[in-house]
Amino acid sequence: YTPPINARRAIGAEHEVFFHEGINRVFKKTRPGAFGSILTEIGLRRTATPYFYLRRLELTNEFFGSDLRLECVTAGDQTSIVISQPWAYPANPNDPCPSLDEIYDFMTKLDFEPVADAPFEWFRKLDRVRVSDARPDNFIRSKKGVVPIDLVVSKE
């Protein structure tokens, strides 16, 4: 995968990120050989496999109506997964992230409940969906409302 020339770039804990202005999509490439983490049944985190990383994306699309797409998997000993998602235009570029109260309103409208003693974790009893890493910087406050951009979604 080669990002567009002069693409805006950022590096986070999990991804190298490129913005493709021509198609208004963000491309995220996992660090070579790393695919984030997953919460185990007993509440501990462990390194995620490519399967769990892709499952997380599938569940994000299913439960949040996102448009995450698998773009490619790089070849070699240290594989990376490249995904894309629509660019979420912030309502206020100087303050793009929602407040904790706005995230609370967004999540509770979707029938999620905060997990006690687990900051940024949510659970929905109806279908046993768990959302982790729901920190303000993993959402954008857009003109259309709160948009999740990098949540860890799993199903128990």
Residue pairs with C-beta under 8 A, 6 or more apart in sequence:
1 27
1 29
1 71
1 72
1 74
1 82
3 9
3 18
3 20
3 27
4 18
4 20
4 21
4 22
7 18
7 19
7 20
7 21
8 18
8 19
8 21
9 16
9 17
9 18
9 19
10 16
10 17
11 17
14 30
14 31
14 34
14 36
14 150
15 28
15 29
15 30
15 31
16 28
16 29
16 31
17 26
17 27
17 28
17 29
18 26
18 27
18 28
18 29
19 25
19 26
19 27
19 87
20 26
20 27
20 84
24 86
24 87
25 84
25 85
25 86
25 87
26 84
26 85
26 86
26 87
26 149
27 71
27 82
27 83
27 84
28 82
28 83
28 84
28 85
29 74
29 80
29 81
29 82
30 36
30 53
30 80
30 81
30 82
31 80
32 74
32 76
32 78
32 79
32 80
33 77
33 78
33 79
33 80
34 47
35 47
35 48
35 49
35 50
35 52
35 53
35 81
36 47
36 48
36 53
36 56
36 152
37 45
37 46
37 47
37 48
37 152
38 45
38 46
38 47
38 48
38 52
38 56
38 152
38 154
39 45
39 121
39 130
39 132
39 152
39 154
40 46
41 156
43 118
48 56
50 73
50 79
50 81
52 154
53 81
54 70
54 81
55 154
56 152
56 153
56 154
57 68
57 70
57 83
59 129
59 153
59 154
59 155
60 66
60 68
60 148
60 151
60 153
61 67
61 68
63 110
63 129
63 153
64 110
64 148
64 151
64 153
66 85
66 148
67 85
67 86
68 83
68 84
68 85
69 83
69 84
69 85
70 81
70 82
70 83
71 82
71 83
71 84
72 81
72 82
73 79
73 80
73 81
73 82
74 80
74 81
74 82
85 149
88 140
88 142
88 147
88 149
89 140
89 142
89 143
90 96
90 140
90 141
90 142
91 141
91 142
91 143
92 141
95 141
96 140
96 141
97 136
97 137
97 139
97 140
97 141
98 106
98 136
98 139
98 140
98 141
98 146
99 136
100 136
102 141
102 146
103 134
103 136
103 139
103 146
104 114
105 146
106 139
106 145
106 146
107 114
107 122
107 131
107 134
110 124
111 124
111 126
112 122
112 123
112 124
112 129
112 131
113 122
113 123
113 124
113 125
114 121
114 122
115 121
115 122
115 123
115 130
120 132
120 133
120 134
120 135
121 130
121 131
121 132
121 134
122 130
122 131
122 134
123 129
123 130
123 131
124 130
127 155
128 155
128 156
129 153
129 154
129 155
129 156
130 153
130 154
130 155
130 156
131 151
131 152
131 153
132 151
132 152
132 153
132 154
133 150
133 151
133 152
134 148
134 151
138 148
138 149
138 150
138 151
139 146
139 147
139 148
139 149
140 146
140 147
140 149
141 147
